[in-house]
Amino acid sequence: PSTMAVGALDRECKVAWFSCGGLNPDGGQVDIAGPGVDIHSSWPRPTLYKSISGTSMATPHVAGIAALWAECDAQFRGRALMSILTQSARRLARPARDVGAGLVQAP
């Protein structure tokens, strides 16, 4: 209950092929989604930058936006922070099991 599961979306806000909350029928769900396909990211030398995909790319987007909400108002901590993230998410015409409340939105 104290962890947010993050799904990954592509540029068209479609669920990434590797991101699916419906994979585990015995429990678990996606709470919110973020960009996770072809994300320009840092990479070890000598490459420096590379476009990569994964829920490991979507999660930092959600964490960064959570930090912005927390910076806006000191009341946004713990459950209150989770609540504002899900309440302010952009709803998507996709199954909630895959995108949760929708696409994370900055304040």
Helices and strands as residue ranges (DSSP letters): E 6-9, G 21-23, E 32-35, E 39-42, E 49-52, H 55-72, H 78-88, H 96-99
